[in-house]
Amino acid sequence: MTTVDREVQRRHRVLTVVAGGVLLGVVDLLLQLGLPYPWANLANSSAVWAVGAFAIGWWLRADWRQSAFAGIVLLVVAVEAYYVAAVVLLDDSAQNLWSPTTLMWLFFGVLAGALFGVAGGLSRHGQPWVRAIAVAMPGAVLLAEAAMLFHRSAQPGHDSHYRTDSLQTAVIEAVLGAALILVVARTNRVRLQALAAATALAVLGFAAYTIAGFGS
């Protein structure tokens, strides 16, 4: 591959990552507005966004640095695209683009983008144990959020509709988490290893959700 070809490929990848971020943010808002519950909850799932960062790392087939950077760019762009779409479609205040809430989501986007972008890049790693853990990551975050939703639905002060929606969303995410591992893993051995790893990682993910304040 010539220097020119590599430069063209690099630009194509950058444009794809940025376009993916815009698409993720805008489509997320549109699906929230258009889908019935519990699917609207799924559209606004932080775990689904993390899976998006994994997917971009998996698609790049690059080293861990490039995968991390791509995941960060995807989610940071997606956060701002979401709020821009809200300004255009819902007449929200443009100040939301730099509000404390937005800055918080940008911070989480950097963390999740780096972590899951790297996982996507390592999902084809030559070391079996590295590959199994990497493949387990997207399923684990979905399982962790499902557990968090189960926990949240049991908290006092929520009405029956909220609890039903939360439980239904949790079931959907748990099924998607397991299915994603089965699809991404290439062999039955890796699938079994990844499912075991995902169970342990989901416990850590649940703790992270709780510490971040999502479980209350």
MORALIN-V578758 format. One record per helix or strand of 3 or more residues. SS is the DSSP state (a for helix, b for strand). FROM is the first residue (numbers start at 1). LEN is the number of residues. If there is no record, write none. Layout:
SS_FROM_LEN / SS_FROM_LEN
This chain:
a_3_32 / a_39_5 / a_46_15 / a_64_27 / a_94_5 / a_100_23 / a_128_26 / a_160_25 / a_188_24
